[in-house]
Amino acid sequence: MGLFTVLPLMIIPIVIYNVMAWAGATFASAEAVRARMNEEFLSVQMASGAQWVITPGHGLMALALLMLFFELLKSTGIGRAAIMNHAFSMVLFIICLVEFLMFEAFATSIFFLIMLMALMDVMAGFMVTIASARRDFAVSDGFGD
């Protein structure tokens, strides 16, 4: 049972957001975090001549989507590691929910969307586990099978 299979990958963007939110001050305001997330991080010249501006918030959202994709792939696993991953995903979502509700620095749309991705990870994990358990659990139809 490796660390990769047990720990939810959604922890990566959540930890990065926490570092960005708490880096400036102990109790940063939502405005300060929004300003930090909306600064220009990278600019790419497009073939059309337009500038594509990427902010830390955009990069964090892209990373969170990528991690959610890999979490959905991991949710198809069975066994003790998959169940522990689902449990840790639930704990991670609860931590996100508490941060979102209790700390001003986490009352941003970026963190809300990351929190929703963590919830999707939890829901997908349990739904896939239930579906695979239902498929593995054979029930007689009563016709003498």
C-alpha positions as CSV (number, residue, x, y, z in Angstrom):
1,M,0.0,0.0,0.0
2,G,1.9,3.0,-1.3
3,L,1.6,6.6,-0.2
4,F,0.4,7.5,-3.8
5,T,-2.6,5.2,-3.5
6,V,-3.7,6.2,0.0
7,L,-3.3,10.0,0.0
8,P,-5.7,12.0,-2.1
9,L,-4.0,14.0,-4.8
10,M,-6.4,16.9,-4.3
11,I,-4.2,17.7,-1.3
12,I,-1.6,19.2,-3.6
13,P,-3.6,22.2,-4.9
14,I,-5.2,22.6,-1.4
15,V,-1.8,22.8,0.3
16,I,-0.6,25.3,-2.4
17,Y,-3.6,27.5,-1.8
18,N,-3.0,27.3,1.9
19,V,0.6,28.4,1.4
20,M,-0.5,31.3,-0.8
21,A,-3.3,32.3,1.6
22,W,-1.2,32.2,4.8
23,A,2.1,33.4,3.3
24,G,1.4,37.2,3.6
25,A,-0.2,37.3,7.0
26,T,-1.4,35.1,9.7
27,F,-5.0,36.1,9.0
28,A,-5.0,37.4,5.5
29,S,-8.1,39.0,4.1
30,A,-10.0,37.6,1.1
31,E,-9.1,40.8,-0.9
32,A,-5.4,40.2,-0.3
33,V,-5.6,36.6,-1.4
34,R,-7.7,37.5,-4.4
35,A,-5.1,40.2,-5.4
36,R,-2.3,37.6,-5.0
37,M,-4.2,35.0,-7.1
38,N,-5.0,37.6,-9.9
39,E,-1.5,38.9,-10.4
40,E,0.0,38.1,-13.9
41,F,2.2,35.1,-13.6
42,L,2.8,34.2,-17.2
43,S,1.9,35.8,-20.5
44,V,1.8,33.8,-23.8
45,Q,1.7,35.4,-27.2
46,M,-1.0,33.6,-29.2
47,A,-1.0,33.1,-33.0
48,S,-4.0,35.5,-33.2
49,G,-1.8,38.3,-31.7
50,A,-3.7,38.3,-28.4
51,Q,-1.9,37.9,-25.1
52,W,-3.0,35.0,-23.0
53,V,-2.4,36.0,-19.4
54,I,-2.1,33.3,-16.8
55,T,-2.5,34.1,-13.1
56,P,-1.6,31.9,-10.1
57,G,-5.3,31.3,-9.6
58,H,-5.7,30.0,-13.2
59,G,-2.6,27.7,-12.7
60,L,-4.0,26.4,-9.5
61,M,-7.3,25.6,-11.1
62,A,-5.6,23.8,-13.9
63,L,-3.6,21.8,-11.4
64,A,-6.7,21.0,-9.3
65,L,-8.5,19.7,-12.5
66,L,-5.5,17.5,-13.4
67,M,-5.4,16.1,-9.8
68,L,-9.2,15.5,-9.9
69,F,-8.7,13.5,-13.2
70,F,-6.1,11.3,-11.5
71,E,-8.2,10.9,-8.4
72,L,-11.1,9.7,-10.6
73,L,-8.8,7.1,-12.1
74,K,-7.7,6.0,-8.7
75,S,-11.3,5.8,-7.4
76,T,-11.8,2.7,-9.6
77,G,-9.5,0.7,-7.4
78,I,-10.7,-1.8,-4.7
79,G,-9.2,-2.9,-1.5
80,R,-8.0,-1.3,1.7
81,A,-5.9,1.4,0.0
82,A,-9.0,2.6,-2.0
83,I,-11.1,2.7,1.1
84,M,-8.4,4.6,3.0
85,N,-8.1,7.0,0.1
86,H,-11.9,7.7,0.2
87,A,-11.7,8.3,4.0
88,F,-8.8,10.7,3.6
89,S,-10.6,12.5,0.8
90,M,-13.6,13.0,3.1
91,V,-11.3,14.4,5.8
92,L,-9.7,16.7,3.2
93,F,-13.1,17.9,2.1
94,I,-14.2,18.6,5.7
95,I,-11.0,20.6,6.3
96,C,-11.7,22.6,3.1
97,L,-15.3,23.3,4.2
98,V,-14.2,24.5,7.6
99,E,-11.5,26.7,6.1
100,F,-14.0,28.1,3.6
101,L,-16.6,28.9,6.3
102,M,-14.3,30.1,9.1
103,F,-11.3,31.9,7.5
104,E,-11.7,35.0,5.4
105,A,-8.7,34.2,3.3
106,F,-10.5,31.1,2.0
107,A,-13.7,32.9,1.0
108,T,-12.7,33.1,-2.7
109,S,-14.2,31.6,-5.8
110,I,-10.9,29.8,-6.5
111,F,-11.0,28.0,-3.2
112,F,-14.7,27.3,-3.5
113,L,-14.1,25.6,-6.8
114,I,-11.2,23.6,-5.5
115,M,-13.4,22.6,-2.5
116,L,-16.1,21.5,-5.0
117,M,-13.5,19.3,-6.8
118,A,-12.6,17.8,-3.4
119,L,-16.3,17.0,-2.9
120,M,-16.5,15.5,-6.4
121,D,-13.6,13.3,-5.5
122,V,-15.4,12.1,-2.4
123,M,-18.7,11.5,-4.2
124,A,-17.0,9.7,-7.2
125,G,-15.0,7.5,-4.9
126,F,-18.0,6.3,-2.9
127,M,-20.2,5.9,-6.0
128,V,-17.6,3.8,-7.8
129,T,-17.1,1.7,-4.7
130,I,-20.8,1.1,-4.3
131,A,-21.3,0.3,-8.0
132,S,-18.4,-2.2,-8.0
133,A,-19.6,-3.8,-4.7
134,R,-23.1,-4.1,-6.1
135,R,-21.7,-5.8,-9.2
136,D,-19.6,-8.2,-7.0
137,F,-22.5,-9.0,-4.8
138,A,-24.6,-11.6,-6.6
139,V,-28.2,-12.0,-5.4
140,S,-30.2,-15.1,-6.4
141,D,-33.3,-14.3,-8.4
142,G,-35.3,-17.1,-6.8
143,F,-35.5,-19.4,-9.9
144,G,-33.3,-22.1,-8.6
145,D,-30.0,-20.8,-9.7
